[in-house]
Amino acid sequence: MLSREEIEKLRSDLDSLQASESRARKHHEIKNPSARSGGKLQSIGKVSQIGFEFLTFLIIFSFGGFYLDKLWKAKPVFFFIGTMLGFGLGLYRVIRGAISIGGESDNES
């Protein structure tokens, strides 16, 4: 079992380690401001992911409509419907992504 003096010594060591960690974090944030916000690359990655999802919805639904038009020998009705559906779902995803990115930046402030 530890004596009272040893416990006090460990507590003071822990306090000094926590203080030096805090100073090191502040120093790192001053030298590297992007460390606080997650960096510009992370933000660019989130935005480009949303853009790729938009294009994916648009392309998949457009090709699906094109395939149905070809399969049933229809006029480009299904292509138009698929394109509009893909655009709508992609736009919905863009709006949801923008809201989530906006919510994350509000929490960081």
C-alpha positions as a Python dict, from the first residue, in 0.01 Angstrom:
ca = {
    (1, 'M'): (0, 0, 0),
    (2, 'L'): (118, 352, -75),
    (3, 'S'): (191, 600, 197),
    (4, 'R'): (26, 940, 213),
    (5, 'E'): (346, 1113, 93),
    (6, 'E'): (374, 882, -208),
    (7, 'I'): (12, 948, -301),
    (8, 'E'): (67, 1325, -274),
    (9, 'K'): (382, 1294, -487),
    (10, 'L'): (189, 1099, -753),
    (11, 'R'): (-90, 1359, -750),
    (12, 'S'): (155, 1646, -797),
    (13, 'D'): (328, 1455, -1079),
    (14, 'L'): (-8, 1396, -1245),
    (15, 'D'): (-101, 1764, -1212),
    (16, 'S'): (229, 1873, -1366),
    (17, 'L'): (183, 1623, -1653),
    (18, 'Q'): (-167, 1752, -1720),
    (19, 'A'): (-42, 2111, -1718),
    (20, 'S'): (239, 2031, -1961),
    (21, 'E'): (-5, 1843, -2186),
    (22, 'S'): (-234, 2144, -2187),
    (23, 'R'): (57, 2375, -2277),
    (24, 'A'): (166, 2137, -2554),
    (25, 'R'): (-187, 2127, -2700),
    (26, 'K'): (-209, 2507, -2697),
    (27, 'H'): (135, 2534, -2857),
    (28, 'H'): (36, 2283, -3127),
    (29, 'E'): (-287, 2474, -3200),
    (30, 'I'): (-96, 2801, -3230),
    (31, 'K'): (158, 2651, -3470),
    (32, 'N'): (-105, 2449, -3660),
    (33, 'P'): (-444, 2627, -3655),
    (34, 'S'): (-600, 2364, -3880),
    (35, 'A'): (-555, 2108, -3601),
    (36, 'R'): (-849, 2264, -3415),
    (37, 'S'): (-1099, 2253, -3701),
    (38, 'G'): (-999, 1918, -3843),
    (39, 'G'): (-818, 2080, -4133),
    (40, 'K'): (-917, 2206, -4473),
    (41, 'L'): (-858, 1868, -4632),
    (42, 'Q'): (-1121, 1709, -4412),
    (43, 'S'): (-1374, 1977, -4511),
    (44, 'I'): (-1287, 1938, -4877),
    (45, 'G'): (-1329, 1562, -4841),
    (46, 'K'): (-1678, 1599, -4694),
    (47, 'V'): (-1789, 1840, -4966),
    (48, 'S'): (-1651, 1625, -5248),
    (49, 'Q'): (-1817, 1316, -5098),
    (50, 'I'): (-2151, 1495, -5114),
    (51, 'G'): (-2084, 1596, -5476),
    (52, 'F'): (-1996, 1240, -5574),
    (53, 'E'): (-2310, 1112, -5406),
    (54, 'F'): (-2516, 1364, -5604),
    (55, 'L'): (-2358, 1251, -5932),
    (56, 'T'): (-2401, 886, -5838),
    (57, 'F'): (-2775, 929, -5779),
    (58, 'L'): (-2812, 1121, -6105),
    (59, 'I'): (-2615, 873, -6316),
    (60, 'I'): (-2766, 555, -6171),
    (61, 'F'): (-3126, 673, -6202),
    (62, 'S'): (-3067, 816, -6551),
    (63, 'F'): (-2917, 490, -6674),
    (64, 'G'): (-3197, 298, -6504),
    (65, 'G'): (-3454, 505, -6692),
    (66, 'F'): (-3262, 465, -7016),
    (67, 'Y'): (-3253, 87, -6965),
    (68, 'L'): (-3629, 73, -6897),
    (69, 'D'): (-3695, 280, -7211),
    (70, 'K'): (-3485, 40, -7416),
    (71, 'L'): (-3639, -267, -7253),
    (72, 'W'): (-3999, -159, -7315),
    (73, 'K'): (-3924, 30, -7638),
    (74, 'A'): (-4076, 343, -7490),
    (75, 'K'): (-4005, 701, -7571),
    (76, 'P'): (-3758, 861, -7332),
    (77, 'V'): (-4023, 883, -7061),
    (78, 'F'): (-3845, 660, -6809),
    (79, 'F'): (-3514, 830, -6883),
    (80, 'F'): (-3673, 1165, -6797),
    (81, 'I'): (-3838, 1025, -6484),
    (82, 'G'): (-3515, 855, -6375),
    (83, 'T'): (-3313, 1171, -6434),
    (84, 'M'): (-3556, 1384, -6235),
    (85, 'L'): (-3572, 1126, -5956),
    (86, 'G'): (-3191, 1104, -5943),
    (87, 'F'): (-3163, 1482, -5943),
    (88, 'G'): (-3419, 1512, -5664),
    (89, 'L'): (-3257, 1246, -5446),
    (90, 'G'): (-2913, 1392, -5513),
    (91, 'L'): (-3032, 1739, -5421),
    (92, 'Y'): (-3188, 1600, -5104),
    (93, 'R'): (-2851, 1444, -5015),
    (94, 'V'): (-2668, 1771, -5084),
    (95, 'I'): (-2903, 1962, -4855),
    (96, 'R'): (-2874, 1703, -4577),
    (97, 'G'): (-2495, 1703, -4611),
    (98, 'A'): (-2480, 2083, -4599),
    (99, 'I'): (-2692, 2085, -4285),
    (100, 'S'): (-2467, 1826, -4118),
    (101, 'I'): (-2150, 2016, -4213),
    (102, 'G'): (-2306, 2338, -4083),
    (103, 'G'): (-2398, 2165, -3757),
    (104, 'E'): (-2042, 2037, -3712),
    (105, 'S'): (-1893, 2384, -3762),
    (106, 'D'): (-2140, 2529, -3507),
    (107, 'N'): (-2029, 2271, -3250),
    (108, 'E'): (-1661, 2356, -3302),
    (109, 'S'): (-1713, 2727, -3229),
}
